[in-house]
Amino acid sequence: MCDLSIERSIGRHFAALEDPRNPTQSRHNLIEMIIIAIAATLGGADGWVGIETFARGKEAWLRTFLELPHGIPSHDCFGRVFALINPETFAACFRAWSQAVAELIPDEIIAVDGKTLRRSHNRGKGLAALHLVSAWATANRVVLGQVATEAKSNEITAIPRLLEWLKLEGCIVTIDAMGCQTKIAKQIIDRGGDYVLSLKGNQETLAAEVEEAFIEADANDYVDSDTDFVETVERSHGRIEIRRYRTLGDLSGVPRSALWEAMNMIGMVESRREVAGKVTIETRYYIGSIGTSATRFAHAARGHWGIENGLHWNLDISFREDECRVRDPVARENLAVLRHLALSRLKNDDTKLGIQNKRLKAASDEGYLTKLFFEPPKSKEKAEASGRANIRKA
């Protein structure tokens, strides 16, 4: 049985937060409120009313390690307090937790991508919807950090801020076309990582050079080319998807490659999907610093989609993030951090259930909730196993 104390809980990483309230006007302990919010989010609460409702139902369990001298705070109290907590400091506390549980393995994929919280806007007050740029450790299944912006176009400035906070040594950072910038590539290399960056119209000249290099190499059947190739086939629910990964290490036909720190390869992925007799083909191009191993390239390119499937999809479906109407500019950001923490913890639990049913189990089974809240996940073993599986799949 776990020692039920704040010092052993997830919440201990938030103990250093400065209380922004007037001490003469605050009835509830700040760290206790944060702990309640974390536990409630694990247990299915998706807003302030849900957090209060959960806490009142679990008051006896909460009192086994919290004092709660004035009982359970109201939902209005939760909303007011989380609107006062500095979101950057709150996010830093979350990063401290994620760094404590994540064991980054060699070639861990750190996928960086943005997501807009669609109902977090307030047109009457001129408040744009919150856009979060997050870093997802694919094998560890943990959010490593996030930066808030008010527009997708601001990802170019948000990504460097996010990367400053992360440990990148030995990892491969993957970013979509928005983050394909020379300064970002240099930052990744300077911090000990490697990169695989997607190419689209924002790097039009480079993209054209890369495509032409592959066309010329293909016309020569890749004879005397520094190249590698691997193909994967997936069959599921009547869908067949074939992915062909090709790399080139000869960059003589890509003059702009000289502008990119440590760039030593270009990659191409051709995806052929057949569903109900209908065939679609898509070709995507990449630049990178990972060498010409097609297996390693496939691991990175395919691994990037982990942030869509493992993070963004679960936030929308299991946490109903796009339905959340918390519109205070500070509170909505702090609530997003709570969701990231809860999802990361649930992803690292070995119970054979989906995320929604894990939240349901946490709400109904106090033994399971105690496990989630007090027992550290065994991330290292899971990350290593997941990493090996991803390489085999690629």
WOMOTA-V519670 format. One record per residue. RES is the residue in three letters. SS is DSSP state (A for helix, B for strand, O for the rest). OMEGA is omega in radians with two decimals (none if undefined). D_FIRST is the distance of its C-alpha to the first C-alpha in whole Angstrom. Layout:
# WOMOTA-V519670
res->RES ss->SS omega->OMEGA d_first->D_FIRST
res->RES ss->SS omega->OMEGA d_first->D_FIRST
This chain:
# WOMOTA-V519670
res->MET ss->O omega->-3.13 d_first->0
res->CYS ss->O omega->2.97 d_first->4
res->ASP ss->O omega->-3.09 d_first->7
res->LEU ss->O omega->3.09 d_first->9
res->SER ss->O omega->-3.13 d_first->12
res->ILE ss->A omega->-3.07 d_first->15
res->GLU ss->A omega->-3.12 d_first->15
res->ARG ss->A omega->-3.05 d_first->12
res->SER ss->O omega->3.01 d_first->13
res->ILE ss->A omega->-3.02 d_first->16
res->GLY ss->A omega->-3.09 d_first->18
res->ARG ss->A omega->-3.13 d_first->19
res->HIS ss->A omega->3.14 d_first->21
res->PHE ss->A omega->-3.03 d_first->23
res->ALA ss->O omega->-3.09 d_first->23
res->ALA ss->O omega->3.14 d_first->27
res->LEU ss->O omega->3.07 d_first->28
res->GLU ss->O omega->3.14 d_first->32
res->ASP ss->O omega->-3.07 d_first->32
res->PRO ss->O omega->-3.03 d_first->35
res->ARG ss->O omega->2.99 d_first->36
res->ASN ss->O omega->-3.05 d_first->38
res->PRO ss->A omega->3.14 d_first->36
res->THR ss->A omega->-3.08 d_first->38
res->GLN ss->A omega->-3.13 d_first->37
res->SER ss->O omega->-3.10 d_first->34
res->ARG ss->O omega->-3.02 d_first->32
res->HIS ss->O omega->3.13 d_first->28
res->ASN ss->O omega->-3.06 d_first->26
res->LEU ss->A omega->-3.09 d_first->27
res->ILE ss->A omega->3.08 d_first->23
res->GLU ss->A omega->3.10 d_first->22
res->MET ss->A omega->3.12 d_first->24
res->ILE ss->A omega->3.12 d_first->23
res->ILE ss->A omega->3.09 d_first->19
res->ILE ss->A omega->-3.11 d_first->20
res->ALA ss->A omega->3.11 d_first->23
res->ILE ss->A omega->-3.13 d_first->20
res->ALA ss->A omega->-3.12 d_first->18
res->ALA ss->A omega->3.13 d_first->21
res->THR ss->A omega->3.01 d_first->23
res->LEU ss->A omega->-3.04 d_first->20
res->GLY ss->O omega->3.00 d_first->20
res->GLY ss->O omega->3.13 d_first->24
res->ALA ss->O omega->-3.11 d_first->25
res->ASP ss->O omega->3.12 d_first->29
res->GLY ss->O omega->-3.03 d_first->30
res->TRP ss->A omega->3.11 d_first->30
res->VAL ss->A omega->3.12 d_first->31
res->GLY ss->A omega->3.12 d_first->28
res->ILE ss->A omega->3.10 d_first->26
res->GLU ss->A omega->-3.13 d_first->27
res->THR ss->A omega->3.11 d_first->26
res->PHE ss->A omega->-3.07 d_first->23
res->ALA ss->A omega->3.12 d_first->22
res->ARG ss->A omega->3.10 d_first->24
res->GLY ss->A omega->-3.10 d_first->22
res->LYS ss->O omega->-3.06 d_first->18
res->GLU ss->A omega->-3.13 d_first->19
res->ALA ss->A omega->3.12 d_first->17
res->TRP ss->A omega->3.14 d_first->14
res->LEU ss->A omega->-3.11 d_first->16
res->ARG ss->O omega->3.06 d_first->17
res->THR ss->O omega->3.10 d_first->13
res->PHE ss->O omega->3.05 d_first->14
res->LEU ss->O omega->3.14 d_first->17
res->GLU ss->O omega->3.13 d_first->20
res->LEU ss->O omega->-3.07 d_first->23
res->PRO ss->O omega->3.13 d_first->26
res->HIS ss->O omega->3.08 d_first->28
res->GLY ss->O omega->-3.10 d_first->26
res->ILE ss->O omega->3.09 d_first->25
res->PRO ss->O omega->3.09 d_first->28
res->SER ss->O omega->3.12 d_first->31
res->HIS ss->A omega->3.08 d_first->31
res->ASP ss->A omega->3.12 d_first->34
res->CYS ss->A omega->3.09 d_first->33
res->PHE ss->A omega->-3.13 d_first->30
res->GLY ss->A omega->-3.13 d_first->33
res->ARG ss->A omega->-3.08 d_first->35
res->VAL ss->A omega->-3.13 d_first->32
res->PHE ss->A omega->3.02 d_first->32
res->ALA ss->O omega->3.14 d_first->36
res->LEU ss->O omega->-3.10 d_first->36
res->ILE ss->O omega->3.11 d_first->33
res->ASN ss->O omega->-3.04 d_first->35
res->PRO ss->A omega->3.12 d_first->34
res->GLU ss->A omega->3.11 d_first->35
res->THR ss->A omega->3.12 d_first->32
res->PHE ss->A omega->3.11 d_first->30
res->ALA ss->A omega->3.11 d_first->30
res->ALA ss->A omega->3.08 d_first->30
res->CYS ss->A omega->3.10 d_first->26
res->PHE ss->A omega->3.13 d_first->25
res->ARG ss->A omega->3.09 d_first->27
res->ALA ss->A omega->3.10 d_first->25
res->TRP ss->A omega->-3.07 d_first->22
res->SER ss->A omega->3.10 d_first->24
res->GLN ss->A omega->3.13 d_first->25
res->ALA ss->A omega->-3.06 d_first->22
res->VAL ss->A omega->-3.09 d_first->20
res->ALA ss->O omega->3.04 d_first->24
res->GLU ss->O omega->-3.07 d_first->25
res->LEU ss->O omega->-3.10 d_first->29
res->ILE ss->O omega->3.08 d_first->30
res->PRO ss->O omega->-3.12 d_first->34
res->ASP ss->O omega->2.97 d_first->36
res->GLU ss->O omega->3.11 d_first->33
res->ILE ss->B omega->3.01 d_first->35
res->ILE ss->B omega->-3.09 d_first->34
res->ALA ss->B omega->-3.12 d_first->36
res->VAL ss->B omega->-3.12 d_first->38
res->ASP ss->B omega->-3.11 d_first->39
res->GLY ss->B omega->3.11 d_first->39
res->LYS ss->B omega->3.10 d_first->39
res->THR ss->B omega->3.06 d_first->40
res->LEU ss->O omega->-2.80 d_first->39
res->ARG ss->O omega->-3.09 d_first->42
res->ARG ss->O omega->-3.12 d_first->41
res->SER ss->O omega->-3.13 d_first->40
res->HIS ss->O omega->3.04 d_first->44
res->ASN ss->B omega->-3.07 d_first->46
res->ARG ss->A omega->-3.12 d_first->50
res->GLY ss->A omega->-3.14 d_first->51
res->LYS ss->A omega->3.13 d_first->50
res->GLY ss->O omega->-3.11 d_first->50
res->LEU ss->B omega->3.11 d_first->47
res->ALA ss->O omega->3.10 d_first->46
res->ALA ss->O omega->-3.14 d_first->43
res->LEU ss->O omega->3.07 d_first->40
res->HIS ss->B omega->-3.11 d_first->41
res->LEU ss->B omega->2.99 d_first->37
res->VAL ss->B omega->-3.03 d_first->38
res->SER ss->B omega->3.03 d_first->35
res->ALA ss->B omega->-3.06 d_first->34
res->TRP ss->B omega->3.07 d_first->31
res->ALA ss->B omega->-2.94 d_first->30
res->THR ss->O omega->-3.11 d_first->31
res->ALA ss->O omega->3.13 d_first->29
res->ASN ss->O omega->-3.09 d_first->26
res->ARG ss->O omega->-3.11 d_first->26
res->VAL ss->B omega->2.96 d_first->25
res->VAL ss->B omega->-3.10 d_first->28
res->LEU ss->B omega->3.14 d_first->29
res->GLY ss->B omega->3.13 d_first->31
res->GLN ss->B omega->3.07 d_first->34
res->VAL ss->B omega->-3.13 d_first->37
res->ALA ss->B omega->2.99 d_first->39
res->THR ss->B omega->3.12 d_first->42
res->GLU ss->O omega->3.11 d_first->45
res->ALA ss->O omega->3.13 d_first->46
res->LYS ss->A omega->-3.11 d_first->46
res->SER ss->A omega->-3.12 d_first->49
res->ASN ss->A omega->3.13 d_first->47
res->GLU ss->A omega->-3.10 d_first->44
res->ILE ss->A omega->3.11 d_first->47
res->THR ss->A omega->-3.10 d_first->46
res->ALA ss->A omega->-3.06 d_first->42
res->ILE ss->A omega->3.10 d_first->42
res->PRO ss->A omega->3.09 d_first->43
res->ARG ss->A omega->-3.14 d_first->41
res->LEU ss->A omega->-3.10 d_first->37
res->LEU ss->A omega->3.12 d_first->38
res->GLU ss->A omega->-3.04 d_first->39
res->TRP ss->O omega->-2.97 d_first->35
res->LEU ss->O omega->2.99 d_first->34
res->LYS ss->O omega->-3.03 d_first->33
res->LEU ss->O omega->-3.07 d_first->36
res->GLU ss->O omega->3.09 d_first->36
res->GLY ss->O omega->-3.09 d_first->37
res->CYS ss->O omega->3.05 d_first->36
res->ILE ss->B omega->3.12 d_first->39
res->VAL ss->B omega->3.12 d_first->39
res->THR ss->B omega->-3.11 d_first->40
res->ILE ss->B omega->3.10 d_first->42
res->ASP ss->O omega->-2.96 d_first->45
res->ALA ss->A omega->-3.12 d_first->48
res->MET ss->A omega->-3.10 d_first->48
res->GLY ss->A omega->3.13 d_first->46
res->CYS ss->O omega->-3.07 d_first->49
res->GLN ss->O omega->-3.10 d_first->50
res->THR ss->A omega->-3.12 d_first->51
res->LYS ss->A omega->3.13 d_first->50
res->ILE ss->A omega->3.11 d_first->46
res->ALA ss->A omega->3.13 d_first->47
res->LYS ss->A omega->3.14 d_first->48
res->GLN ss->A omega->3.14 d_first->45
res->ILE ss->A omega->3.14 d_first->43
res->ILE ss->A omega->-3.13 d_first->45
res->ASP ss->A omega->-3.13 d_first->45
res->ARG ss->O omega->3.00 d_first->41
res->GLY ss->O omega->-3.14 d_first->41
res->GLY ss->O omega->2.98 d_first->40
res->ASP ss->B omega->-3.11 d_first->42
res->TYR ss->B omega->2.91 d_first->43
res->VAL ss->B omega->-3.02 d_first->44
res->LEU ss->B omega->3.14 d_first->46
res->SER ss->B omega->-3.13 d_first->48
res->LEU ss->B omega->3.01 d_first->51
res->LYS ss->O omega->-3.01 d_first->53
res->GLY ss->A omega->-3.11 d_first->56
res->ASN ss->A omega->3.02 d_first->55
res->GLN ss->A omega->-2.95 d_first->56
res->GLU ss->A omega->-3.11 d_first->59
res->THR ss->A omega->3.11 d_first->61
res->LEU ss->A omega->3.13 d_first->58
res->ALA ss->A omega->3.13 d_first->57
res->ALA ss->A omega->3.11 d_first->61
res->GLU ss->A omega->-3.14 d_first->61
res->VAL ss->A omega->3.14 d_first->58
res->GLU ss->A omega->-3.13 d_first->59
res->GLU ss->A omega->3.11 d_first->62
res->ALA ss->A omega->3.12 d_first->61
res->PHE ss->A omega->3.12 d_first->59
res->ILE ss->A omega->-3.14 d_first->62
res->GLU ss->A omega->3.13 d_first->65
res->ALA ss->A omega->3.12 d_first->62
res->ASP ss->A omega->3.12 d_first->62
res->ALA ss->A omega->3.10 d_first->66
res->ASN ss->O omega->-3.13 d_first->66
res->ASP ss->O omega->3.08 d_first->64
res->TYR ss->O omega->3.11 d_first->61
res->VAL ss->O omega->3.14 d_first->64
res->ASP ss->O omega->3.11 d_first->63
res->SER ss->O omega->3.01 d_first->60
res->ASP ss->O omega->-2.96 d_first->57
res->THR ss->B omega->3.06 d_first->55
res->ASP ss->B omega->-3.04 d_first->52
res->PHE ss->B omega->3.01 d_first->51
res->VAL ss->B omega->-3.12 d_first->49
res->GLU ss->B omega->3.07 d_first->48
res->THR ss->B omega->3.13 d_first->45
res->VAL ss->B omega->3.10 d_first->46
res->GLU ss->B omega->3.08 d_first->43
res->ARG ss->B omega->-3.11 d_first->44
res->SER ss->B omega->3.04 d_first->42
res->HIS ss->O omega->3.09 d_first->43
res->GLY ss->O omega->3.13 d_first->46
res->ARG ss->B omega->3.06 d_first->46
res->ILE ss->B omega->3.12 d_first->47
res->GLU ss->B omega->3.11 d_first->47
res->ILE ss->B omega->3.10 d_first->48
res->ARG ss->B omega->3.12 d_first->48
res->ARG ss->B omega->-3.10 d_first->50
res->TYR ss->B omega->-3.14 d_first->49
res->ARG ss->B omega->3.09 d_first->52
res->THR ss->B omega->3.02 d_first->52
res->LEU ss->B omega->3.10 d_first->55
res->GLY ss->O omega->3.09 d_first->55
res->ASP ss->O omega->-3.07 d_first->59
res->LEU ss->O omega->-3.13 d_first->59
res->SER ss->O omega->3.11 d_first->63
res->GLY ss->O omega->-3.13 d_first->63
res->VAL ss->O omega->-3.07 d_first->61
res->PRO ss->A omega->-3.08 d_first->62
res->ARG ss->A omega->3.10 d_first->60
res->SER ss->A omega->-3.14 d_first->57
res->ALA ss->A omega->-3.11 d_first->58
res->LEU ss->A omega->-3.00 d_first->57
res->TRP ss->O omega->-3.11 d_first->53
res->GLU ss->O omega->3.01 d_first->51
res->ALA ss->O omega->3.12 d_first->51
res->MET ss->O omega->-3.09 d_first->51
res->ASN ss->O omega->3.11 d_first->52
res->MET ss->B omega->2.91 d_first->52
res->ILE ss->B omega->-3.07 d_first->53
res->GLY ss->B omega->3.10 d_first->51
res->MET ss->B omega->3.07 d_first->52
res->VAL ss->B omega->3.04 d_first->50
res->GLU ss->B omega->-3.13 d_first->52
res->SER ss->B omega->3.10 d_first->50
res->ARG ss->B omega->-3.09 d_first->51
res->ARG ss->B omega->3.09 d_first->50
res->GLU ss->B omega->3.12 d_first->51
res->VAL ss->B omega->3.13 d_first->50
res->ALA ss->O omega->3.09 d_first->52
res->GLY ss->O omega->3.13 d_first->55
res->LYS ss->B omega->-3.07 d_first->55
res->VAL ss->B omega->3.02 d_first->55
res->THR ss->B omega->-3.12 d_first->54
res->ILE ss->B omega->3.13 d_first->54
res->GLU ss->B omega->3.11 d_first->53
res->THR ss->B omega->3.14 d_first->53
res->ARG ss->B omega->-3.09 d_first->51
res->TYR ss->B omega->-3.06 d_first->52
res->TYR ss->B omega->2.91 d_first->50
res->ILE ss->B omega->-3.11 d_first->50
res->GLY ss->B omega->3.14 d_first->48
res->SER ss->O omega->-2.96 d_first->47
res->ILE ss->O omega->-3.10 d_first->45
res->GLY ss->O omega->-2.97 d_first->48
res->THR ss->O omega->3.09 d_first->50
res->SER ss->O omega->-3.13 d_first->47
res->ALA ss->A omega->3.11 d_first->47
res->THR ss->A omega->3.11 d_first->44
res->ARG ss->A omega->3.10 d_first->42
res->PHE ss->A omega->3.13 d_first->44
res->ALA ss->A omega->3.10 d_first->43
res->HIS ss->A omega->-3.12 d_first->39
res->ALA ss->A omega->-3.08 d_first->40
res->ALA ss->A omega->3.13 d_first->42
res->ARG ss->A omega->-3.13 d_first->40
res->GLY ss->A omega->-3.12 d_first->37
res->HIS ss->O omega->-3.11 d_first->38
res->TRP ss->O omega->3.06 d_first->38
res->GLY ss->A omega->-3.13 d_first->34
res->ILE ss->A omega->3.08 d_first->34
res->GLU ss->A omega->-3.07 d_first->36
res->ASN ss->A omega->-3.05 d_first->34
res->GLY ss->A omega->-3.08 d_first->31
res->LEU ss->A omega->-2.99 d_first->31
res->HIS ss->A omega->-3.13 d_first->34
res->TRP ss->A omega->3.14 d_first->34
res->ASN ss->A omega->3.10 d_first->30
res->LEU ss->A omega->-3.14 d_first->31
res->ASP ss->A omega->-3.02 d_first->34
res->ILE ss->A omega->-3.03 d_first->33
res->SER ss->O omega->-3.12 d_first->29
res->PHE ss->O omega->3.08 d_first->29
res->ARG ss->O omega->-3.03 d_first->33
res->GLU ss->A omega->-3.11 d_first->33
res->ASP ss->A omega->3.10 d_first->37
res->GLU ss->A omega->-3.07 d_first->37
res->CYS ss->O omega->-3.09 d_first->36
res->ARG ss->O omega->3.03 d_first->38
res->VAL ss->O omega->-2.99 d_first->37
res->ARG ss->O omega->3.02 d_first->40
res->ASP ss->O omega->-3.02 d_first->39
res->PRO ss->O omega->3.12 d_first->40
res->VAL ss->O omega->-3.08 d_first->37
res->ALA ss->A omega->-3.11 d_first->35
res->ARG ss->A omega->3.13 d_first->35
res->GLU ss->A omega->3.12 d_first->34
res->ASN ss->A omega->3.10 d_first->31
res->LEU ss->A omega->3.09 d_first->30
res->ALA ss->A omega->3.09 d_first->31
res->VAL ss->A omega->3.10 d_first->28
res->LEU ss->A omega->3.12 d_first->26
res->ARG ss->A omega->3.12 d_first->26
res->HIS ss->A omega->3.13 d_first->27
res->LEU ss->A omega->-3.10 d_first->23
res->ALA ss->A omega->-3.14 d_first->22
res->LEU ss->A omega->3.13 d_first->24
res->SER ss->A omega->-3.14 d_first->23
res->ARG ss->A omega->-3.13 d_first->19
res->LEU ss->A omega->3.10 d_first->20
res->LYS ss->A omega->-3.11 d_first->22
res->ASN ss->O omega->3.05 d_first->20
res->ASP ss->O omega->-3.02 d_first->17
res->ASP ss->O omega->3.08 d_first->18
res->THR ss->O omega->-3.05 d_first->18
res->LYS ss->O omega->3.09 d_first->21
res->LEU ss->O omega->3.00 d_first->22
res->GLY ss->O omega->-3.06 d_first->25
res->ILE ss->A omega->-3.14 d_first->24
res->GLN ss->A omega->-3.12 d_first->25
res->ASN ss->A omega->3.01 d_first->23
res->LYS ss->A omega->3.10 d_first->20
res->ARG ss->A omega->3.09 d_first->21
res->LEU ss->A omega->3.13 d_first->22
res->LYS ss->A omega->3.12 d_first->18
res->ALA ss->A omega->3.14 d_first->17
res->ALA ss->A omega->-3.03 d_first->19
res->SER ss->A omega->-3.03 d_first->18
res->ASP ss->O omega->-3.09 d_first->15
res->GLU ss->A omega->3.07 d_first->12
res->GLY ss->A omega->3.12 d_first->9
res->TYR ss->A omega->3.09 d_first->11
res->LEU ss->A omega->3.10 d_first->12
res->THR ss->A omega->3.10 d_first->9
res->LYS ss->A omega->-3.13 d_first->9
res->LEU ss->A omega->-2.97 d_first->13
res->PHE ss->A omega->-3.01 d_first->12
res->PHE ss->A omega->-3.12 d_first->10
res->GLU ss->O omega->3.12 d_first->10
res->PRO ss->O omega->3.10 d_first->13
res->PRO ss->O omega->3.11 d_first->15
res->LYS ss->O omega->-3.00 d_first->17
res->SER ss->A omega->-3.01 d_first->20
res->LYS ss->A omega->-3.12 d_first->23
res->GLU ss->A omega->-3.13 d_first->22
res->LYS ss->A omega->-3.12 d_first->23
res->ALA ss->A omega->-3.13 d_first->26
res->GLU ss->A omega->3.12 d_first->28
res->ALA ss->A omega->3.13 d_first->27
res->SER ss->A omega->3.11 d_first->29
res->GLY ss->A omega->3.12 d_first->31
res->ARG ss->A omega->-3.14 d_first->33
res->ALA ss->A omega->-3.14 d_first->33
res->ASN ss->A omega->3.13 d_first->35
res->ILE ss->A omega->3.10 d_first->37
res->ARG ss->A omega->-3.12 d_first->38
res->LYS ss->A omega->3.14 d_first->38
res->ALA ss->O omega->none d_first->41
